[in-house]
Each structure stands twice: as C-alpha cells, then as structure tokens.
C-alpha cells in the first residue's frame, strides 16, 4: 500500500512538472511592459496558445514582424474574443511582456484597435 501511494505521488509530481514546463512564461520579461504599434499580419486561433504576427515599422522605416504569444482560444472565447477579433490589415497598438533575449516578440497582454476598442488578452484591463 505504501509503495502504491509513493508511486502515485511521484507520478502526480511528474505530470505537474511537465505541465508547468509546457506553460512556462520564463522567456518573457514580466517586469517591463512594452507597447508596439503595427498592422496585423496573421492571427492564429490555435491550441494550446494563440499567436499574433504584427508588422511594425521601425524608426529607420524598416518593417519587422513581431511574434506574440497569447492565451488559448478557450480562455479568450470566455472573454469575448473570436477567431475574427483580429484580421490581417488591422491597425493595432499592443502591450506586451517582451522577450528577455531582445528578439522581436513577446507575450500579448492587451491591445487597442483602430476604432479605440480595447481588448485584454492576459491580465487585467489598464486603469483609466
């Protein structure tokens, strides 16, 4: 009986460890929000996480594509998002937790659409 209990605890710890590793957000700097403005290139409504690609024009006029990881479709659907919330060509201003390595990407927190509508993907809405 004691062996079965120990094996069960070990198996549960292993499953929890794998799940936490899969959903790790350690690659993002969650102490510094960054805002980017650009045009939606693609919005992938996929499991386990959505991805948004935004074309951003830098100060030098060069366009760079930023890759932004978002929450799952299930999570977003419960908050009013659909696979059509962001469409290619939409102008948006996005607040992110940037990647720690400085590459053009981050975790999508919230955005403002061209019509002024604010959509929260992760976290709480900004204070007014």
PAZAPA-4460 file (N, C-alpha, C; in steps of 0.05 Angstrom, whole numbers, plus 32768, in hexadecimal, padded with zeros to 4 digits):
% residues 128
    n_x    n_y    n_z   ca_x   ca_y   ca_z    c_x    c_y    c_z   seq   type   mol
   8011   7FE8   8000   8000   8000   8000   8011   8019   8000     1      X     A
   8026   8019   8010   8038   8030   8012   8046   8035   7FF7     2      X     A
   804E   801F   7FEA   805C   8021   7FD0   8049   802D   7FBB     3      X     A
   8030   8025   7FBB   801C   802F   7FA8   8018   804D   7FAC     4      X     A
   8016   8055   7FC5   8012   8072   7FCC   802B   8082   7FC3     5      X     A
   8043   8078   7FC8   805B   8086   7FC0   805D   8089   7FA1     6      X     A
   8056   8073   7F93   8056   8074   7F76   8041   8088   7F6B     7      X     A
   802A   8089   7F78   8015   809C   7F70   801E   80B9   7F74     8      X     A
   802B   80BE   7F8A   8035   80D9   7F90   804B   80E0   7F7C     9      X     A
   805D   80CE   7F76   8072   80D3   7F63   8067   80D8   7F47    10      X     A
   8053   80C8   7F3F   8046   80CC   7F24   8038   80E7   7F23    11      X     A
   802B   80EF   7F38   801D   8109   7F39   8031   8120   7F37    12      X     A
   8047   811D   7F45   805C   8132   7F44   8068   8134   7F28    13      X     A
   806C   811E   7F1B   8077   811E   7F00   8063   812C   7EED    14      X     A
   804A   8125   7EEF   8036   8132   7EDD   8034   8150   7EE2    15      X     A
   8035   8158   7EFB   8034   8175   7F01   804D   8183   7EF7    16      X     A
   8064   8176   7EFA   807D   8182   7EF0   807C   8185   7ED1    17      X     A
   8073   8172   7EC3   8071   8173   7EA6   805D   8189   7E9E    18      X     A
   8046   818A   7EAB   8032   819F   7EA5   803D   81BB   7EAA    19      X     A
   804C   81BE   7EC0   8057   81D9   7EC5   806D   81E0   7EB1    20      X     A
   807C   81CD   7EA9   8091   81D3   7E95   8084   81DA   7E7A    21      X     A
   806E   81CD   7E73   8061   81D3   7E5A   8055   81F0   7E5A    22      X     A
   804B   81F8   7E71   803E   8212   7E73   8051   8227   7E80    23      X     A
   806A   8224   7E7D   807E   8236   7E88   807E   8251   7E79    24      X     A
   807F   8266   7E87   8081   8280   7E7B   809B   828E   7E82    25      X     A
   80AF   827E   7E89   80C9   8288   7E93   80D8   8297   7E7D    26      X     A
   80D1   8293   7E64   80E0   82A1   7E4E   80D7   82BE   7E4B    27      X     A
   80C2   82C6   7E5A   80B8   82E1   7E58   80C0   82F1   7E71    28      X     A
   80C7   830B   7E6C   80CD   831D   7E82   80B3   8328   7E8D    29      X     A
   80A9   831B   7EA2   808F   8324   7EAC   8091   833B   7EC1    30      X     A
   80A8   8348   7EC1   80AB   8360   7ED2   80AB   837A   7EC2    31      X     A
   80AA   8377   7EA7   80AC   838F   7E96   8099   838D   7E7F    32      X     A
   8083   839B   7E80   8071   839B   7E69   807C   83AD   7E53    33      X     A
   8076   83A5   7E3A   807F   83B4   7E23   8067   83B7   7E10    34      X     A
   8065   83CD   7E02   8050   83D2   7DF0   805A   83D5   7DD4    35      X     A
   804E   83C7   7DC1   8055   83C8   7DA5   803C   83CF   7D95    36      X     A
   8040   83DC   7D7E   8029   83E3   7D6D   8030   83D8   7D51    37      X     A
   801C   83CB   7D45   8021   83C0   7D2B   8008   83B5   7D1E    38      X     A
   800C   83A4   7D0A   7FF6   8399   7CFA   7FF6   837A   7CFE    39      X     A
   7FDE   8370   7D04   7FDC   8353   7D07   7FE2   8345   7CED    40      X     A
   7FF6   8333   7CEE   7FFD   8323   7CD7   7FEE   8309   7CD7    41      X     A
   7FEB   82FD   7CF0   7FDE   82E4   7CF2   7FD5   82E0   7D10    42      X     A
   7FBE   82D4   7D14   7FB4   82CD   7D2E   7FAD   82B0   7D2D    43      X     A
   7FBC   82A0   7D3C   7FB8   8283   7D3D   7FA8   827B   7D55    44      X     A
   7F90   8272   7D51   7F7D   8269   7D66   7F82   824B   7D6A    45      X     A
   7F98   8245   7D78   7FA1   8229   7D7B   7FA5   8221   7D98    46      X     A
   7FA3   8208   7D9D   7FA9   81FC   7DB8   7FC6   81F3   7DB8    47      X     A
   7FD4   81F4   7DCD   7FCA   81FD   7DE7   7FCC   821B   7DEB    48      X     A
   7FD9   822A   7DD9   7FDB   8247   7DDB   7FD6   8254   7DC1    49      X     A
   7FCA   826C   7DC1   7FC7   827C   7DA9   7FE1   828A   7DA3    50      X     A
   7FE4   8291   7D8A   7FFC   82A0   7D82   7FF3   82B7   7D6F    51      X     A
   7FFE   82CE   7D73   7FF8   82E5   7D63   8013   82EF   7D57    52      X     A
   8013   82F4   7D3D   802A   82FF   7D30   8023   831B   7D27    53      X     A
   8034   832F   7D2F   802F   834B   7D2A   8047   8357   7D1C    54      X     A
   8041   8364   7D06   8056   8373   7CF7   8059   838E   7D03    55      X     A
   8071   8394   7D0D   8077   83AD   7D1B   808C   83BC   7D0B    56      X     A
   8087   83D5   7D05   809A   83E6   7CF7   80AC   83F4   7D0B    57      X     A
   80C6   83F0   7D09   80D9   83FC   7D1B   80DF   8418   7D14    58      X     A
   80EF   8426   7D25   80F6   8442   7D20   8105   8445   7D06    59      X     A
   8113   8430   7CFE   8122   8431   7CE5   8111   842B   7CCC    60      X     A
   80F7   8426   7CD0   80E5   8420   7CBA   80E3   8403   7CB2    61      X     A
   80F4   83F3   7CBF   80F5   83D6   7CB9   80DE   83C8   7CC8    62      X     A
   80D0   83B6   7CBA   80BA   83A7   7CC6   80C4   838D   7CD1    63      X     A
   80BE   8388   7CEA   80C5   836F   7CF7   80AC   8361   7D01    64      X     A
   80AC   8347   7CFF   8095   8338   7D09   809A   832E   7D25    65      X     A
   8088   8335   7D37   808A   832D   7D53   8077   8315   7D57    66      X     A
   8081   8300   7D66   8070   82E9   7D6C   8068   82EB   7D89    67      X     A
   804D   82EA   7D8E   8042   82EE   7DA8   8032   82D5   7DB1    68      X     A
   803A   82C9   7DC7   802B   82B2   7DD1   8014   82BC   7DE3    69      X     A
   7FFE   82AF   7DDF   7FE6   82B7   7DEF   7FDA   829F   7DFE    70      X     A
   7FC4   82A4   7E0A   7FB5   8290   7E19   7FA7   827D   7E06    71      X     A
   7F9C   8267   7E11   7F8E   8253   7E02   7F73   825D   7DF7    72      X     A
   7F6A   8251   7DE1   7F4F   8259   7DD6   7F39   8256   7DEB    73      X     A
   7F3B   8241   7DFB   7F27   823C   7E10   7F26   8253   7E24    74      X     A
   7F3D   825B   7E2D   7F40   8271   7E40   7F35   828B   7E34    75      X     A
   7F3E   8291   7E1B   7F36   82A9   7E0E   7F18   82A9   7E07    76      X     A
   7F0E   8293   7DFF   7EF1   8291   7DF8   7EDF   8298   7E0F    77      X     A
   7EE8   8291   7E27   7ED8   8298   7E3F   7EDA   82B6   7E46    78      X     A
   7EEC   82C4   7E38   7EF0   82E1   7E3C   7EE8   82F1   7E24    79      X     A
   7ED8   82E5   7E12   7ECC   82F4   7DFC   7EDD   82F4   7DE2    80      X     A
   7EF3   82E6   7DE2   7F03   82E5   7DC9   7EF8   82CF   7DB7    81      X     A
   7EFD   82D2   7D9D   7EF7   82BE   7D89   7F0F   82BC   7D76    82      X     A
   7F0E   82A8   7D65   7F23   82A5   7D51   7F24   82BC   7D3E    83      X     A
   7F0F   82CD   7D3E   7F0E   82E4   7D2C   7F13   82FF   7D3A    84      X     A
   7F1A   82FE   7D54   7F1E   8317   7D63   7F35   8328   7D55    85      X     A
   7F4A   831A   7D4D   7F60   8328   7D3F   7F61   831D   7D23    86      X     A
   7F62   832F   7D10   7F63   8327   7CF3   7F7C   8333   7CE6    87      X     A
   7F88   8325   7CD3   7F9E   8330   7CC4   7F97   834C   7CBA    88      X     A
   7FA9   835F   7CBE   7FA4   837A   7CB5   7F9B   838C   7CCB    89      X     A
   7F91   8381   7CE2   7F88   8392   7CF8   7FA0   83A1   7D04    90      X     A
   7F9C   83BB   7D0A   7FB0   83CB   7D17   7FAB   83C8   7D35    91      X     A
   7FC0   83C0   7D44   7FBD   83BD   7D61   7FD5   83C8   7D70    92      X     A
   7FD0   83CF   7D89   7FE5   83D6   7D9C   7FE4   83C0   7DB1    93      X     A
   7FFA   83B2   7DB5   7FFA   839B   7DC6   800D   839F   7DDE    94      X     A
   8004   8398   7DF5   8015   8398   7E0D   801E   837B   7E12    95      X     A
   8038   8377   7E16   8043   835C   7E19   8056   835B   7E30    96      X     A
   805C   8343   7E39   8075   833E   7E48   8089   8335   7E33    97      X     A
   809E   8344   7E2F   80B1   833E   7E1A   80C2   8325   7E20    98      X     A
   80CD   8319   7E0C   80DF   8303   7E0F   80F9   830C   7E1E    99      X     A
   8103   82FC   7E30   811B   8303   7E3F   8134   8305   7E2D   100      X     A
   8134   82F5   7E17   814C   82F5   7E06   814D   830C   7DF2   101      X     A
   8139   831E   7DF3   8139   8335   7DE2   812F   8331   7DC5   102      X     A
   8127   8319   7DBE   811C   8314   7DA4   8101   8321   7DA2   103      X     A
   80F7   8324   7D89   80DE   8332   7D84   80C6   8320   7D8A   104      X     A
   80BE   8320   7DA3   80A7   830F   7DAC   80A1   8314   7DC9   105      X     A
   808C   8306   7DD1   8084   8308   7DED   806A   82FB   7DF3   106      X     A
   8061   82FF   7E0B   8047   82F4   7E14   8032   830A   7E11   107      X     A
   801D   8305   7E02   8008   8318   7DFC   7FF7   831C   7E15   108      X     A
   7FF6   8335   7E1F   7FE6   833B   7E37   7FCB   8348   7E2F   109      X     A
   7FCD   835D   7E20   7FB4   836B   7E18   7FBA   837C   7DFF   110      X     A
   7FA4   8384   7DF2   7FA8   8395   7DDA   7F92   83A9   7DD8   111      X     A
   7F98   83BE   7DC8   7F84   83D2   7DC1   7F81   83D0   7DA3   112      X     A
   7F68   83CD   7D9A   7F62   83CB   7D7D   7F60   83E8   7D72   113      X     A
   7F5F   83EA   7D58   7F5E   8404   7D4A   7F46   8414   7D53   114      X     A
   7F2F   8407   7D59   7F17   8416   7D61   7F17   841D   7D7F   115      X     A
   7F2D   8417   7D8D   7F30   841E   7DA9   7F28   8408   7DBC   116      X     A
   7F1C   83F3   7DB2   7F14   83DC   7DC3   7F2D   83D0   7DCF   117      X     A
   7F2C   83CA   7DE9   7F41   83BD   7DF7   7F3A   83A0   7DFC   118      X     A
   7F4C   838E   7DF6   7F48   8371   7DFA   7F5E   8367   7E0D   119      X     A
   7F56   8359   7E22   7F6A   834E   7E35   7F6E   8331   7E2E   120      X     A
   7F86   8328   7E2A   7F8C   830C   7E25   7F95   82FF   7E3F   121      X     A
   7FA6   830C   7E4F   7FB0   8300   7E67   7FB2   8316   7E7C   122      X     A
   7FAB   830F   7E94   7FAD   8322   7EAA   7F94   8333   7EAD   123      X     A
   7F96   8349   7EBA   7F7F   835A   7EC0   7F80   8373   7EAE   124      X     A
   7F69   837F   7EA8   7F69   8397   7E97   7F79   83AD   7EA3   125      X     A
   7F84   83BF   7E93   7F94   83D5   7E9D   7F81   83E8   7EAD   126      X     A
   7F8D   83F5   7EC1   7F7D   8408   7ED1   7F77   8421   7EC1   127      X     A
   7F5F   842B   7EC4   7F57   8443   7EB5   7F5C   845B   7EC5   128      X     A
***
